[in-house]
């Protein structure tokens, strides 16, 4: 019983902190950083080619999901 109570006391604040503070902060840092590394690895021409391709695929998927089948 005491062990479970201590577990909840430790777990609830940590999961709340991670979900609302650390998670968004990591996304702000890691997503642009990952894109920058891909830019450096691929070079500008290949990076933007794949970027446009991914964007067009995403837009096509959104249009398909909006239109009734």
CHARMM internal coordinates of N, CA and C (Angstrom, degrees):
IC EDIT
DIST 1 N 1 CA 1.4536
DIST 1 CA 1 C 1.5277
ANGL 1 N 1 CA 1 C 110.86
DIST 1 C 2 N 1.3329
ANGL 1 CA 1 C 2 N 116.59
DIHE 1 N 1 CA 1 C 2 N -50.35
DIST 2 N 2 CA 1.4591
ANGL 1 C 2 N 2 CA 121.05
DIHE 1 CA 1 C 2 N 2 CA 179.90
DIST 2 CA 2 C 1.5290
ANGL 2 N 2 CA 2 C 110.75
DIHE 1 C 2 N 2 CA 2 C -64.83
DIST 2 C 3 N 1.3194
ANGL 2 CA 2 C 3 N 115.77
DIHE 2 N 2 CA 2 C 3 N -37.69
DIST 3 N 3 CA 1.4517
ANGL 2 C 3 N 3 CA 120.19
DIHE 2 CA 2 C 3 N 3 CA 179.88
DIST 3 CA 3 C 1.5420
ANGL 3 N 3 CA 3 C 110.67
DIHE 2 C 3 N 3 CA 3 C -64.25
DIST 3 C 4 N 1.3032
ANGL 3 CA 3 C 4 N 116.82
DIHE 3 N 3 CA 3 C 4 N -41.48
DIST 4 N 4 CA 1.4551
ANGL 3 C 4 N 4 CA 121.28
DIHE 3 CA 3 C 4 N 4 CA 178.89
DIST 4 CA 4 C 1.5288
ANGL 4 N 4 CA 4 C 110.37
DIHE 3 C 4 N 4 CA 4 C -65.76
DIST 4 C 5 N 1.3243
ANGL 4 CA 4 C 5 N 117.73
DIHE 4 N 4 CA 4 C 5 N -41.46
DIST 5 N 5 CA 1.4560
ANGL 4 C 5 N 5 CA 122.25
DIHE 4 CA 4 C 5 N 5 CA 178.43
DIST 5 CA 5 C 1.5333
ANGL 5 N 5 CA 5 C 110.85
DIHE 4 C 5 N 5 CA 5 C -61.99
DIST 5 C 6 N 1.3120
ANGL 5 CA 5 C 6 N 116.47
DIHE 5 N 5 CA 5 C 6 N -44.35
DIST 6 N 6 CA 1.4680
ANGL 5 C 6 N 6 CA 120.32
DIHE 5 CA 5 C 6 N 6 CA 178.01
DIST 6 CA 6 C 1.5288
ANGL 6 N 6 CA 6 C 110.12
DIHE 5 C 6 N 6 CA 6 C -63.98
DIST 6 C 7 N 1.3201
ANGL 6 CA 6 C 7 N 116.32
DIHE 6 N 6 CA 6 C 7 N -38.79
DIST 7 N 7 CA 1.4669
ANGL 6 C 7 N 7 CA 120.22
DIHE 6 CA 6 C 7 N 7 CA 177.13
DIST 7 CA 7 C 1.5133
ANGL 7 N 7 CA 7 C 111.73
DIHE 6 C 7 N 7 CA 7 C -59.69
DIST 7 C 8 N 1.3203
ANGL 7 CA 7 C 8 N 117.43
DIHE 7 N 7 CA 7 C 8 N -45.93
DIST 8 N 8 CA 1.4628
ANGL 7 C 8 N 8 CA 120.82
DIHE 7 CA 7 C 8 N 8 CA 178.41
DIST 8 CA 8 C 1.5207
ANGL 8 N 8 CA 8 C 111.76
DIHE 7 C 8 N 8 CA 8 C -65.26
DIST 8 C 9 N 1.3229
ANGL 8 CA 8 C 9 N 116.47
DIHE 8 N 8 CA 8 C 9 N -40.35
DIST 9 N 9 CA 1.4645
ANGL 8 C 9 N 9 CA 120.62
DIHE 8 CA 8 C 9 N 9 CA -179.54
DIST 9 CA 9 C 1.5251
ANGL 9 N 9 CA 9 C 110.52
DIHE 8 C 9 N 9 CA 9 C -62.86
DIST 9 C 10 N 1.3223
ANGL 9 CA 9 C 10 N 117.85
DIHE 9 N 9 CA 9 C 10 N -35.18
DIST 10 N 10 CA 1.4552
ANGL 9 C 10 N 10 CA 120.84
DIHE 9 CA 9 C 10 N 10 CA 178.43
DIST 10 CA 10 C 1.5257
ANGL 10 N 10 CA 10 C 112.17
DIHE 9 C 10 N 10 CA 10 C -82.90
DIST 10 C 11 N 1.3201
ANGL 10 CA 10 C 11 N 117.28
DIHE 10 N 10 CA 10 C 11 N -37.18
DIST 11 N 11 CA 1.4593
ANGL 10 C 11 N 11 CA 121.28
DIHE 10 CA 10 C 11 N 11 CA -172.98
DIST 11 CA 11 C 1.5248
ANGL 11 N 11 CA 11 C 112.60
DIHE 10 C 11 N 11 CA 11 C -74.65
DIST 11 C 12 N 1.2961
ANGL 11 CA 11 C 12 N 118.35
DIHE 11 N 11 CA 11 C 12 N -46.84
DIST 12 N 12 CA 1.4673
ANGL 11 C 12 N 12 CA 121.86
DIHE 11 CA 11 C 12 N 12 CA -174.02
DIST 12 CA 12 C 1.5307
ANGL 12 N 12 CA 12 C 112.13
DIHE 11 C 12 N 12 CA 12 C -58.75
DIST 12 C 13 N 1.3367
ANGL 12 CA 12 C 13 N 120.52
DIHE 12 N 12 CA 12 C 13 N -49.63
DIST 13 N 13 CA 1.4714
ANGL 12 C 13 N 13 CA 118.65
DIHE 12 CA 12 C 13 N 13 CA 178.15
DIST 13 CA 13 C 1.5268
ANGL 13 N 13 CA 13 C 112.82
DIHE 12 C 13 N 13 CA 13 C -63.93
DIST 13 C 14 N 1.3302
ANGL 13 CA 13 C 14 N 117.36
DIHE 13 N 13 CA 13 C 14 N -37.48
DIST 14 N 14 CA 1.4587
ANGL 13 C 14 N 14 CA 119.61
DIHE 13 CA 13 C 14 N 14 CA -179.36
DIST 14 CA 14 C 1.5196
ANGL 14 N 14 CA 14 C 111.00
DIHE 13 C 14 N 14 CA 14 C -65.51
DIST 14 C 15 N 1.3168
ANGL 14 CA 14 C 15 N 118.42
DIHE 14 N 14 CA 14 C 15 N -46.42
DIST 15 N 15 CA 1.4621
ANGL 14 C 15 N 15 CA 120.63
DIHE 14 CA 14 C 15 N 15 CA -177.91
DIST 15 CA 15 C 1.5208
ANGL 15 N 15 CA 15 C 110.30
DIHE 14 C 15 N 15 CA 15 C -67.41
DIST 15 C 16 N 1.3229
ANGL 15 CA 15 C 16 N 118.00
DIHE 15 N 15 CA 15 C 16 N -34.84
DIST 16 N 16 CA 1.4609
ANGL 15 C 16 N 16 CA 121.19
DIHE 15 CA 15 C 16 N 16 CA 176.27
DIST 16 CA 16 C 1.5256
ANGL 16 N 16 CA 16 C 110.73
DIHE 15 C 16 N 16 CA 16 C -66.07
DIST 16 C 17 N 1.3297
ANGL 16 CA 16 C 17 N 116.96
DIHE 16 N 16 CA 16 C 17 N -45.27
DIST 17 N 17 CA 1.4622
ANGL 16 C 17 N 17 CA 121.60
DIHE 16 CA 16 C 17 N 17 CA 178.03
DIST 17 CA 17 C 1.5155
ANGL 17 N 17 CA 17 C 110.32
DIHE 16 C 17 N 17 CA 17 C -60.83
DIST 17 C 18 N 1.3152
ANGL 17 CA 17 C 18 N 117.45
DIHE 17 N 17 CA 17 C 18 N -45.80
DIST 18 N 18 CA 1.4550
ANGL 17 C 18 N 18 CA 120.55
DIHE 17 CA 17 C 18 N 18 CA -178.44
DIST 18 CA 18 C 1.5266
ANGL 18 N 18 CA 18 C 110.94
DIHE 17 C 18 N 18 CA 18 C -64.94
DIST 18 C 19 N 1.3215
ANGL 18 CA 18 C 19 N 117.44
DIHE 18 N 18 CA 18 C 19 N -43.45
DIST 19 N 19 CA 1.4532
ANGL 18 C 19 N 19 CA 120.97
DIHE 18 CA 18 C 19 N 19 CA -175.20
DIST 19 CA 19 C 1.5236
ANGL 19 N 19 CA 19 C 112.89
DIHE 18 C 19 N 19 CA 19 C -68.92
DIST 19 C 20 N 1.3181
ANGL 19 CA 19 C 20 N 117.13
DIHE 19 N 19 CA 19 C 20 N -39.60
DIST 20 N 20 CA 1.4537
ANGL 19 C 20 N 20 CA 120.14
DIHE 19 CA 19 C 20 N 20 CA -171.96
DIST 20 CA 20 C 1.5204
ANGL 20 N 20 CA 20 C 114.77
DIHE 19 C 20 N 20 CA 20 C -104.40
DIST 20 C 21 N 1.3390
ANGL 20 CA 20 C 21 N 119.08
DIHE 20 N 20 CA 20 C 21 N -16.54
DIST 21 N 21 CA 1.4632
ANGL 20 C 21 N 21 CA 120.98
DIHE 20 CA 20 C 21 N 21 CA -177.92
DIST 21 CA 21 C 1.5224
ANGL 21 N 21 CA 21 C 111.19
DIHE 20 C 21 N 21 CA 21 C -119.93
DIST 21 C 22 N 1.3116
ANGL 21 CA 21 C 22 N 116.95
DIHE 21 N 21 CA 21 C 22 N -60.84
DIST 22 N 22 CA 1.4506
ANGL 21 C 22 N 22 CA 120.73
DIHE 21 CA 21 C 22 N 22 CA -172.98
DIST 22 CA 22 C 1.5288
ANGL 22 N 22 CA 22 C 112.25
DIHE 21 C 22 N 22 CA 22 C -71.07
DIST 22 C 23 N 1.3094
ANGL 22 CA 22 C 23 N 118.45
DIHE 22 N 22 CA 22 C 23 N -41.00
DIST 23 N 23 CA 1.4607
ANGL 22 C 23 N 23 CA 121.30
DIHE 22 CA 22 C 23 N 23 CA -179.39
DIST 23 CA 23 C 1.5144
ANGL 23 N 23 CA 23 C 112.54
DIHE 22 C 23 N 23 CA 23 C -58.52
DIST 23 C 24 N 1.3294
ANGL 23 CA 23 C 24 N 118.70
DIHE 23 N 23 CA 23 C 24 N -55.35
DIST 24 N 24 CA 1.4688
ANGL 23 C 24 N 24 CA 119.37
DIHE 23 CA 23 C 24 N 24 CA 177.74
DIST 24 CA 24 C 1.5279
ANGL 24 N 24 CA 24 C 113.27
DIHE 23 C 24 N 24 CA 24 C -61.87
DIST 24 C 25 N 1.3308
ANGL 24 CA 24 C 25 N 117.66
DIHE 24 N 24 CA 24 C 25 N -36.40
DIST 25 N 25 CA 1.4655
ANGL 24 C 25 N 25 CA 119.99
DIHE 24 CA 24 C 25 N 25 CA 178.67
DIST 25 CA 25 C 1.5301
ANGL 25 N 25 CA 25 C 110.80
DIHE 24 C 25 N 25 CA 25 C -64.27
DIST 25 C 26 N 1.3219
ANGL 25 CA 25 C 26 N 116.74
DIHE 25 N 25 CA 25 C 26 N -41.52
DIST 26 N 26 CA 1.4591
ANGL 25 C 26 N 26 CA 119.66
DIHE 25 CA 25 C 26 N 26 CA 177.64
DIST 26 CA 26 C 1.5185
ANGL 26 N 26 CA 26 C 111.81
DIHE 25 C 26 N 26 CA 26 C -65.44
DIST 26 C 27 N 1.3154
ANGL 26 CA 26 C 27 N 117.69
DIHE 26 N 26 CA 26 C 27 N -38.17
DIST 27 N 27 CA 1.4668
ANGL 26 C 27 N 27 CA 120.14
DIHE 26 CA 26 C 27 N 27 CA 178.15
DIST 27 CA 27 C 1.5167
ANGL 27 N 27 CA 27 C 111.36
DIHE 26 C 27 N 27 CA 27 C -63.58
DIST 27 C 28 N 1.3280
ANGL 27 CA 27 C 28 N 116.65
DIHE 27 N 27 CA 27 C 28 N -38.77
DIST 28 N 28 CA 1.4618
ANGL 27 C 28 N 28 CA 120.80
DIHE 27 CA 27 C 28 N 28 CA 179.55
DIST 28 CA 28 C 1.5250
ANGL 28 N 28 CA 28 C 110.63
DIHE 27 C 28 N 28 CA 28 C -63.27
DIST 28 C 29 N 1.3246
ANGL 28 CA 28 C 29 N 117.68
DIHE 28 N 28 CA 28 C 29 N -33.00
DIST 29 N 29 CA 1.4645
ANGL 28 C 29 N 29 CA 121.48
DIHE 28 CA 28 C 29 N 29 CA -178.00
DIST 29 CA 29 C 1.5316
ANGL 29 N 29 CA 29 C 111.72
DIHE 28 C 29 N 29 CA 29 C -89.64
DIST 29 C 30 N 1.3256
ANGL 29 CA 29 C 30 N 117.43
DIHE 29 N 29 CA 29 C 30 N -45.73
DIST 30 N 30 CA 1.4540
ANGL 29 C 30 N 30 CA 120.44
DIHE 29 CA 29 C 30 N 30 CA -170.26
DIST 30 CA 30 C 1.5264
ANGL 30 N 30 CA 30 C 114.35
DIHE 29 C 30 N 30 CA 30 C -77.09
DIST 30 C 31 N 1.3093
ANGL 30 CA 30 C 31 N 118.88
DIHE 30 N 30 CA 30 C 31 N -35.82
DIST 31 N 31 CA 1.4618
ANGL 30 C 31 N 31 CA 119.96
DIHE 30 CA 30 C 31 N 31 CA -178.69
DIST 31 CA 31 C 1.5278
ANGL 31 N 31 CA 31 C 111.37
DIHE 30 C 31 N 31 CA 31 C -66.40
DIST 31 C 32 N 1.3380
ANGL 31 CA 31 C 32 N 119.86
DIHE 31 N 31 CA 31 C 32 N -52.73
DIST 32 N 32 CA 1.4666
ANGL 31 C 32 N 32 CA 118.12
DIHE 31 CA 31 C 32 N 32 CA 176.96
DIST 32 CA 32 C 1.5395
ANGL 32 N 32 CA 32 C 112.73
DIHE 31 C 32 N 32 CA 32 C -63.56
DIST 32 C 33 N 1.3375
ANGL 32 CA 32 C 33 N 116.69
DIHE 32 N 32 CA 32 C 33 N -35.46
DIST 33 N 33 CA 1.4595
ANGL 32 C 33 N 33 CA 119.46
DIHE 32 CA 32 C 33 N 33 CA 178.08
DIST 33 CA 33 C 1.5177
ANGL 33 N 33 CA 33 C 111.84
DIHE 32 C 33 N 33 CA 33 C -64.12
DIST 33 C 34 N 1.3060
ANGL 33 CA 33 C 34 N 116.71
DIHE 33 N 33 CA 33 C 34 N -41.41
DIST 34 N 34 CA 1.4647
ANGL 33 C 34 N 34 CA 120.56
DIHE 33 CA 33 C 34 N 34 CA 177.09
DIST 34 CA 34 C 1.5100
ANGL 34 N 34 CA 34 C 112.01
DIHE 33 C 34 N 34 CA 34 C -64.18
DIST 34 C 35 N 1.3278
ANGL 34 CA 34 C 35 N 116.72
DIHE 34 N 34 CA 34 C 35 N -40.87
DIST 35 N 35 CA 1.4638
ANGL 34 C 35 N 35 CA 119.87
DIHE 34 CA 34 C 35 N 35 CA 177.10
DIST 35 CA 35 C 1.5220
ANGL 35 N 35 CA 35 C 111.23
DIHE 34 C 35 N 35 CA 35 C -65.44
DIST 35 C 36 N 1.3227
ANGL 35 CA 35 C 36 N 117.60
DIHE 35 N 35 CA 35 C 36 N -37.95
DIST 36 N 36 CA 1.4649
ANGL 35 C 36 N 36 CA 120.97
DIHE 35 CA 35 C 36 N 36 CA 177.94
DIST 36 CA 36 C 1.5289
ANGL 36 N 36 CA 36 C 110.89
DIHE 35 C 36 N 36 CA 36 C -64.45
DIST 36 C 37 N 1.3269
ANGL 36 CA 36 C 37 N 117.04
DIHE 36 N 36 CA 36 C 37 N -40.09
DIST 37 N 37 CA 1.4648
ANGL 36 C 37 N 37 CA 119.77
DIHE 36 CA 36 C 37 N 37 CA 178.55
DIST 37 CA 37 C 1.5262
ANGL 37 N 37 CA 37 C 110.34
DIHE 36 C 37 N 37 CA 37 C -66.49
DIST 37 C 38 N 1.3241
ANGL 37 CA 37 C 38 N 117.77
DIHE 37 N 37 CA 37 C 38 N -41.23
DIST 38 N 38 CA 1.4685
ANGL 37 C 38 N 38 CA 120.04
DIHE 37 CA 37 C 38 N 38 CA 176.00
DIST 38 CA 38 C 1.5190
ANGL 38 N 38 CA 38 C 111.00
DIHE 37 C 38 N 38 CA 38 C -61.53
DIST 38 C 39 N 1.3290
ANGL 38 CA 38 C 39 N 116.75
DIHE 38 N 38 CA 38 C 39 N -39.76
DIST 39 N 39 CA 1.4597
ANGL 38 C 39 N 39 CA 121.35
DIHE 38 CA 38 C 39 N 39 CA 177.45
DIST 39 CA 39 C 1.5280
ANGL 39 N 39 CA 39 C 110.22
DIHE 38 C 39 N 39 CA 39 C -59.75
DIST 39 C 40 N 1.3273
ANGL 39 CA 39 C 40 N 116.60
DIHE 39 N 39 CA 39 C 40 N -43.41
DIST 40 N 40 CA 1.4688
ANGL 39 C 40 N 40 CA 120.57
DIHE 39 CA 39 C 40 N 40 CA 179.98
DIST 40 CA 40 C 1.5279
ANGL 40 N 40 CA 40 C 111.84
DIHE 39 C 40 N 40 CA 40 C -68.32
DIST 40 C 41 N 1.3196
ANGL 40 CA 40 C 41 N 116.89
DIHE 40 N 40 CA 40 C 41 N -38.30
DIST 41 N 41 CA 1.4645
ANGL 40 C 41 N 41 CA 120.31
DIHE 40 CA 40 C 41 N 41 CA -177.91
DIST 41 CA 41 C 1.5234
ANGL 41 N 41 CA 41 C 110.99
DIHE 40 C 41 N 41 CA 41 C -72.44
DIST 41 C 42 N 1.3331
ANGL 41 CA 41 C 42 N 116.99
DIHE 41 N 41 CA 41 C 42 N -47.58
DIST 42 N 42 CA 1.4592
ANGL 41 C 42 N 42 CA 121.03
DIHE 41 CA 41 C 42 N 42 CA -174.26
DIST 42 CA 42 C 1.5224
ANGL 42 N 42 CA 42 C 113.36
DIHE 41 C 42 N 42 CA 42 C -81.62
DIST 42 C 43 N 1.3044
ANGL 42 CA 42 C 43 N 116.26
DIHE 42 N 42 CA 42 C 43 N -30.80
DIST 43 N 43 CA 1.4591
ANGL 42 C 43 N 43 CA 119.89
DIHE 42 CA 42 C 43 N 43 CA -171.66
DIST 43 CA 43 C 1.5137
ANGL 43 N 43 CA 43 C 108.82
DIHE 42 C 43 N 43 CA 43 C 92.27
DIST 43 C 44 N 1.3256
ANGL 43 CA 43 C 44 N 116.75
DIHE 43 N 43 CA 43 C 44 N 160.93
DIST 44 N 44 CA 1.4673
ANGL 43 C 44 N 44 CA 119.49
DIHE 43 CA 43 C 44 N 44 CA -173.66
DIST 44 CA 44 C 1.5270
ANGL 44 N 44 CA 44 C 114.40
DIHE 43 C 44 N 44 CA 44 C -63.88
DIST 44 C 45 N 1.3186
ANGL 44 CA 44 C 45 N 117.87
DIHE 44 N 44 CA 44 C 45 N -40.21
DIST 45 N 45 CA 1.4674
ANGL 44 C 45 N 45 CA 119.86
DIHE 44 CA 44 C 45 N 45 CA -175.47
DIST 45 CA 45 C 1.5291
ANGL 45 N 45 CA 45 C 111.81
DIHE 44 C 45 N 45 CA 45 C -66.06
DIST 45 C 46 N 1.3081
ANGL 45 CA 45 C 46 N 117.02
DIHE 45 N 45 CA 45 C 46 N -50.17
DIST 46 N 46 CA 1.4676
ANGL 45 C 46 N 46 CA 120.96
DIHE 45 CA 45 C 46 N 46 CA -179.84
DIST 46 CA 46 C 1.5277
ANGL 46 N 46 CA 46 C 111.09
DIHE 45 C 46 N 46 CA 46 C -66.96
DIST 46 C 47 N 1.3274
ANGL 46 CA 46 C 47 N 116.88
DIHE 46 N 46 CA 46 C 47 N -39.07
DIST 47 N 47 CA 1.4652
ANGL 46 C 47 N 47 CA 120.34
DIHE 46 CA 46 C 47 N 47 CA -179.43
DIST 47 CA 47 C 1.5284
ANGL 47 N 47 CA 47 C 110.17
DIHE 46 C 47 N 47 CA 47 C -60.12
DIST 47 C 48 N 1.3427
ANGL 47 CA 47 C 48 N 116.44
DIHE 47 N 47 CA 47 C 48 N -49.68
DIST 48 N 48 CA 1.4606
ANGL 47 C 48 N 48 CA 118.56
DIHE 47 CA 47 C 48 N 48 CA -177.69
DIST 48 CA 48 C 1.5251
ANGL 48 N 48 CA 48 C 112.26
DIHE 47 C 48 N 48 CA 48 C -70.66
DIST 48 C 49 N 1.3192
ANGL 48 CA 48 C 49 N 117.28
DIHE 48 N 48 CA 48 C 49 N -28.48
DIST 49 N 49 CA 1.4700
ANGL 48 C 49 N 49 CA 119.58
DIHE 48 CA 48 C 49 N 49 CA 174.29
DIST 49 CA 49 C 1.5262
ANGL 49 N 49 CA 49 C 109.99
DIHE 48 C 49 N 49 CA 49 C -61.46
DIST 49 C 50 N 1.3257
ANGL 49 CA 49 C 50 N 116.96
DIHE 49 N 49 CA 49 C 50 N -49.05
DIST 50 N 50 CA 1.4646
ANGL 49 C 50 N 50 CA 121.03
DIHE 49 CA 49 C 50 N 50 CA -179.64
DIST 50 CA 50 C 1.5261
ANGL 50 N 50 CA 50 C 111.54
DIHE 49 C 50 N 50 CA 50 C -69.80
DIST 50 C 51 N 1.3212
ANGL 50 CA 50 C 51 N 117.39
DIHE 50 N 50 CA 50 C 51 N -33.67
DIST 51 N 51 CA 1.4695
ANGL 50 C 51 N 51 CA 121.63
DIHE 50 CA 50 C 51 N 51 CA 177.72
DIST 51 CA 51 C 1.5267
ANGL 51 N 51 CA 51 C 109.88
DIHE 50 C 51 N 51 CA 51 C -62.03
DIST 51 C 52 N 1.3369
ANGL 51 CA 51 C 52 N 116.20
DIHE 51 N 51 CA 51 C 52 N -48.75
DIST 52 N 52 CA 1.4788
ANGL 51 C 52 N 52 CA 120.06
DIHE 51 CA 51 C 52 N 52 CA 179.57
DIST 52 CA 52 C 1.5253
ANGL 52 N 52 CA 52 C 111.18
DIHE 51 C 52 N 52 CA 52 C -63.92
DIST 52 C 53 N 1.3274
ANGL 52 CA 52 C 53 N 116.61
DIHE 52 N 52 CA 52 C 53 N -40.16
DIST 53 N 53 CA 1.4640
ANGL 52 C 53 N 53 CA 120.53
DIHE 52 CA 52 C 53 N 53 CA 179.29
DIST 53 CA 53 C 1.5307
ANGL 53 N 53 CA 53 C 110.88
DIHE 52 C 53 N 53 CA 53 C -62.32
DIST 53 C 54 N 1.3375
ANGL 53 CA 53 C 54 N 116.94
DIHE 53 N 53 CA 53 C 54 N -44.35
DIST 54 N 54 CA 1.4655
ANGL 53 C 54 N 54 CA 121.01
DIHE 53 CA 53 C 54 N 54 CA 178.45
DIST 54 CA 54 C 1.5229
ANGL 54 N 54 CA 54 C 110.83
DIHE 53 C 54 N 54 CA 54 C -64.75
DIST 54 C 55 N 1.3269
ANGL 54 CA 54 C 55 N 116.87
DIHE 54 N 54 CA 54 C 55 N -40.18
DIST 55 N 55 CA 1.4656
ANGL 54 C 55 N 55 CA 120.43
DIHE 54 CA 54 C 55 N 55 CA 179.77
DIST 55 CA 55 C 1.5178
ANGL 55 N 55 CA 55 C 111.18
DIHE 54 C 55 N 55 CA 55 C -65.23
DIST 55 C 56 N 1.3303
ANGL 55 CA 55 C 56 N 117.50
DIHE 55 N 55 CA 55 C 56 N -42.41
DIST 56 N 56 CA 1.4699
ANGL 55 C 56 N 56 CA 119.64
DIHE 55 CA 55 C 56 N 56 CA -179.81
DIST 56 CA 56 C 1.5287
ANGL 56 N 56 CA 56 C 110.75
DIHE 55 C 56 N 56 CA 56 C -67.46
DIST 56 C 57 N 1.3449
ANGL 56 CA 56 C 57 N 117.51
DIHE 56 N 56 CA 56 C 57 N -37.57
DIST 57 N 57 CA 1.4650
ANGL 56 C 57 N 57 CA 119.99
DIHE 56 CA 56 C 57 N 57 CA 176.59
DIST 57 CA 57 C 1.5208
ANGL 57 N 57 CA 57 C 111.19
DIHE 56 C 57 N 57 CA 57 C -63.97
DIST 57 C 58 N 1.3218
ANGL 57 CA 57 C 58 N 116.97
DIHE 57 N 57 CA 57 C 58 N -39.12
DIST 58 N 58 CA 1.4598
ANGL 57 C 58 N 58 CA 121.33
DIHE 57 CA 57 C 58 N 58 CA 179.37
DIST 58 CA 58 C 1.5297
ANGL 58 N 58 CA 58 C 110.26
DIHE 57 C 58 N 58 CA 58 C -66.18
DIST 58 C 59 N 1.3269
ANGL 58 CA 58 C 59 N 116.87
DIHE 58 N 58 CA 58 C 59 N -44.83
DIST 59 N 59 CA 1.4681
ANGL 58 C 59 N 59 CA 120.02
DIHE 58 CA 58 C 59 N 59 CA 179.62
DIST 59 CA 59 C 1.5209
ANGL 59 N 59 CA 59 C 111.16
DIHE 58 C 59 N 59 CA 59 C -63.88
DIST 59 C 60 N 1.3324
ANGL 59 CA 59 C 60 N 117.69
DIHE 59 N 59 CA 59 C 60 N -39.03
DIST 60 N 60 CA 1.4641
ANGL 59 C 60 N 60 CA 120.94
DIHE 59 CA 59 C 60 N 60 CA 178.31
DIST 60 CA 60 C 1.5294
ANGL 60 N 60 CA 60 C 110.66
DIHE 59 C 60 N 60 CA 60 C -64.91
DIST 60 C 61 N 1.3160
ANGL 60 CA 60 C 61 N 117.36
DIHE 60 N 60 CA 60 C 61 N -40.32
DIST 61 N 61 CA 1.4614
ANGL 60 C 61 N 61 CA 121.49
DIHE 60 CA 60 C 61 N 61 CA 178.98
DIST 61 CA 61 C 1.5182
ANGL 61 N 61 CA 61 C 110.67
DIHE 60 C 61 N 61 CA 61 C -64.91
DIST 61 C 62 N 1.3184
ANGL 61 CA 61 C 62 N 117.16
DIHE 61 N 61 CA 61 C 62 N -40.49
DIST 62 N 62 CA 1.4751
ANGL 61 C 62 N 62 CA 120.81
DIHE 61 CA 61 C 62 N 62 CA 178.86
DIST 62 CA 62 C 1.5200
ANGL 62 N 62 CA 62 C 109.88
DIHE 61 C 62 N 62 CA 62 C -65.05
DIST 62 C 63 N 1.3316
ANGL 62 CA 62 C 63 N 117.53
DIHE 62 N 62 CA 62 C 63 N -43.72
DIST 63 N 63 CA 1.4665
ANGL 62 C 63 N 63 CA 120.28
DIHE 62 CA 62 C 63 N 63 CA 179.39
DIST 63 CA 63 C 1.5225
ANGL 63 N 63 CA 63 C 111.70
DIHE 62 C 63 N 63 CA 63 C -62.12
DIST 63 C 64 N 1.3454
ANGL 63 CA 63 C 64 N 116.56
DIHE 63 N 63 CA 63 C 64 N -39.42
DIST 64 N 64 CA 1.4660
ANGL 63 C 64 N 64 CA 120.81
DIHE 63 CA 63 C 64 N 64 CA 178.81
DIST 64 CA 64 C 1.5307
ANGL 64 N 64 CA 64 C 110.64
DIHE 63 C 64 N 64 CA 64 C -65.02
DIST 64 C 65 N 1.3141
ANGL 64 CA 64 C 65 N 117.01
DIHE 64 N 64 CA 64 C 65 N -38.84
DIST 65 N 65 CA 1.4537
ANGL 64 C 65 N 65 CA 119.06
DIHE 64 CA 64 C 65 N 65 CA -177.15
DIST 65 CA 65 C 1.5331
ANGL 65 N 65 CA 65 C 111.78
DIHE 64 C 65 N 65 CA 65 C -73.92
DIST 65 C 66 N 1.3350
ANGL 65 CA 65 C 66 N 117.74
DIHE 65 N 65 CA 65 C 66 N -25.46
DIST 66 N 66 CA 1.4503
ANGL 65 C 66 N 66 CA 120.67
DIHE 65 CA 65 C 66 N 66 CA 179.70
DIST 66 CA 66 C 1.5340
ANGL 66 N 66 CA 66 C 111.27
DIHE 65 C 66 N 66 CA 66 C -80.03
DIST 66 C 67 N 1.3184
ANGL 66 CA 66 C 67 N 117.07
DIHE 66 N 66 CA 66 C 67 N -40.08
DIST 67 N 67 CA 1.4620
ANGL 66 C 67 N 67 CA 120.67
DIHE 66 CA 66 C 67 N 67 CA -177.55
DIST 67 CA 67 C 1.5250
ANGL 67 N 67 CA 67 C 110.39
DIHE 66 C 67 N 67 CA 67 C -72.46
DIST 67 C 68 N 1.3112
ANGL 67 CA 67 C 68 N 116.73
DIHE 67 N 67 CA 67 C 68 N 134.32
DIST 68 N 68 CA 1.4708
ANGL 67 C 68 N 68 CA 119.18
DIHE 67 CA 67 C 68 N 68 CA 177.81
DIST 68 CA 68 C 1.5255
ANGL 68 N 68 CA 68 C 110.59
DIHE 67 C 68 N 68 CA 68 C -70.12
DIST 68 C 69 N 1.3145
ANGL 68 CA 68 C 69 N 116.66
DIHE 68 N 68 CA 68 C 69 N 140.55
DIST 69 N 69 CA 1.4691
ANGL 68 C 69 N 69 CA 122.06
DIHE 68 CA 68 C 69 N 69 CA -175.29
DIST 69 CA 69 C 1.4243
ANGL 69 N 69 CA 69 C 112.42
DIHE 68 C 69 N 69 CA 69 C -91.82
END
COOR INIT
IC SEED 1 N 1 CA 1 C
IC BUILD
